[in-house]
Amino acid sequence: MVHFVRDRQDLEHQIIILYAEGWGIRALTRHFGMGRNTIRRIIRKNRDRRDKGHDVVKKGQPVLRKSKLDAFRPLIKELIDAYPNITGVRVYEELVANGFDGGTTIVTDYLRKIRRRPKKEPVVRFETEPGQQGQMDWSGYTLCFTRTGRQPVQCFSYVLGFSRRHYIDFAADHKFFTLIRRHQDVFAHFLGVPKSCLYDNEKTVVLRWEGGQPVYNPAFVAFITHYHCRPIACLPGRAKTKGKVEAPFQYVEKNLLNARKFRDMEDLRQMARWWMAERSDVHIHDTTGRAPLELFLEKEQLTLTALPVHPYDTAEVALRVCRVDGFLEHDTNFYSVPYEYIADILTVKATEEEIIVYSPELNVIAHHERKPMGANEKVEDPGHRKSDKIRYGLEPVKEAFLALGDGAEAFLKGLKARHPRYCGFQARHILRLKERYHCQDIHAALVHALKYYAFDGKTIERILKARFTPRPLETMDSRSVQQTFSSLPQIKQRPLEDYCHFFKESSDAQ
């Protein structure tokens, strides 16, 4: 007869009690309808607990197996302590560099256990056809370089909308000429140009919005037209419109910049080029499920617009007055020119790598390697110095002074008589005013001072301040273009009622 019990615990209890009372294994098997081995296991388990003891906390605890990560857990902790935001991919790269031969999943699973992060809401992206669209943006960072110290940098980012192939570079600023030069670099990198590109409302691209329409910077339009690309401005406050280029900044921050140190800006740019080729181009993109470089070569490269035979000239052009020591200033640095051009207004053409100086007749008179802004360096060509001694008298600037106008000679005679020992100093002071005033205005001031025998450089400066409007030397940059564009007259629409009399006269004539 089978004996029914309420649960397993009650069953084992009855078996143990009956066994203690003298029941045999066969009798218990027949009584409870169970196998003999099952009865023996229940009795053996009870005997072991009684004789050897037991711990309810350790009951059923699994035996831990060794993991490939065991030897690397201290390194993982060290990386997380030093770089709290380090990603699983970066941790895996560091472990592999230290001899780890496991897969990425075991690393990311372990990181997920020791630090939990909230999930982000998914963002839906609008897809475009191959070669149709690119997206561009800047992102600022402050990095502590091991050689040059703490420094703000700007990350230029450009993404092709179809393949998601990504181009980045770093610069000290995001001014107009930096912008167009980075565009040239990315076009050369892709060996082509997409049909259009999305931009936000930075002033180098979009001057302002009027009537719901963007007013583009004419200088940028001239550049982008050269490459047959149409700029598209995102609506103000709609940053997610170009989310394909916004999101990769997280990849840059968490993979390129994360847990790495850089000596200086050039080291950072070199690492960025390596990272694009070895990481960004070949990683599997979350949205497309393909490597960006693979998808680019397969479907997008041939759809890009071909590059022009000649690139756009992205040089800065400005006017500078040569100082008395034979140098002219550009971006806080000083570049030498031959002494015969002292006090002349010279044309400076600045590319990204060099400084080219032209005479007033637009002949090249100096070539220099361009120094970075803020370096405060003097760059001197020994060929510009016929003698080691700099002449500070009147003779080096006499010809430039007489070139101011017909009245300059008479004023110079009076200047020599009034300041026989410091005539050269006074003449230089007057010529230096060419940086702020037109030459004809300076000449008019000389003629006015001549009437009152006021032979002094400070006097000429006071006359100019009182009677003439100062002007900066012309320079071709985005700001001057914007000012020129803003100064154009506004066109006001005439009320429609003004045209009524034309229709009335026409009907009367019929």
C-alpha positions, 0 to 999 in steps of 0.5 A: 500500500502506498503512503501519501504525504504532503510534501518532500520535507514531510516524506523525508521526515517519515522515512527517517523516523521509520528507519530509526524505529527499525524498518528496513530498506525493502519495507520502506520501499514497499510502504512509500512506493519509491526506489531503494536508491532514493531511500538510501540517499535520504538516509545517507544525507540525514546521517552525514548532516548528523555526523559531519554537520551542515551550514544552511547558508552554503546549502546548494552553493555552486562550485566556482570555476576559474575564469580567464578574467581572474588574472586581469581583474586587478588591471580592470579595477585599476583602469576603472579607478583611473578612468571611470567612464572607460568603455568595455571596448577600451578595457578589452583593447588594454587587456589584449595588449597585456596578454588576454586571449579571451573574447569581448563578451566576457569583458563587457558582461563583467563590467556590466555586473560591477557597474550598472548604467541606465539605458538611453532612449533610442533615437530614430534616424532618417536614412539617405541614399549613397552619396547624398548627404554628409553631416558636420559639427564641432565639439570642444574639449580641454585636454591635458597634454603631457608636454604642452600642458592643459589646452582647449581643442576643437574636434572637427567631425564629418560623417557620410550619411549612408555608410557612416564613414567618419572623419575627425581632426583636431584644431586649436580653433573653429574659425572660418579658415580652419573650417574650410581647410578641414573640409578640404581634408575630409573631401580628399580623405573620401576622394569625393564630395556628397551632394549636400551637407547638414550644418548647425547655425555657427556664424562661419556658415549661417549668418542669421535667419530671416523669414524662416530662411537661413542667410548663409555666409557668402565666403562659405558659399563661395567655398562650398560652391567650388566643390558642388555641395549644397549646404543645408542649415538645421532649424535652430534648436533642432540638434537631433536633425544631424544626429548621425554626426552628434552621436559619434562624438560619444564614440570619440570621447569613449574610445579615442580620448578615453584612457589615453594620454597625448604629448601635444596637438600633433600627437593627438592628430596623429593618433586620430588618423590611426584611430580612424583607420584601425577603429572607426573604419572597421568597427561594426556600426550599430545601425547598419550592421556593417563596417563603415569602410566596407559599406563605403567602398561597396556602395557610396564611393562611386556616388560622390561628386568628383573633386575639382582639378584645382582645390579652393585657395584657402589662404588668408590675405591681410595687409600689414605695416612693416615695423621699424625693425624689419618685421611684420606681425601676424597672429602674435608672431613676427616675420622678417622682410627686407629692410627696404620695406620698412613702413610700407603696407605689405600684403600677407598671404597666410596658408596653414603651413607658410607665410608669404609676404608681397611688396606693394607691387605684389612681388614676393619678398619673403617666405616663412614657415607659419608658427602657431597662434600664441607662440610669440616667436620671431622668424627671421631670414638672414638673407633679409639682413644686409648688415647685422646692425639695424639702422634706426635713423631717418634714412631707412624711412625717408623715402616712405615718409616722402611718399605720403604726399607733396607736403611731406617734404616741407614737413620733414624739413621742419621736423629736422629743424625741431628735432635734429637728434630724434627726427627719425623717431618722430618720422617712424611714429607718424608712419606707424599711423598708417596702421589706423589711418589712410595715407591721404588723411596723414598727408592732410594732417601734415599739411594742417600742422605745417600751417601752425609749425607743429612739427611733432609726431604726437601732434599729427596723431591728435589731428588725425583723432580729431578730424579723421575716422580711423580704419583697420587694415583690410583683411579677408576673413569671415568677420569682415565678409559678414560686416560687408554683407550686413552693410548692404541696404535693406530692400523694403517692399512697396505697399500694393496700394501704390500700384492701384493707379497703374491699373486704373490708368490702364482701364481708362485708356481702354 
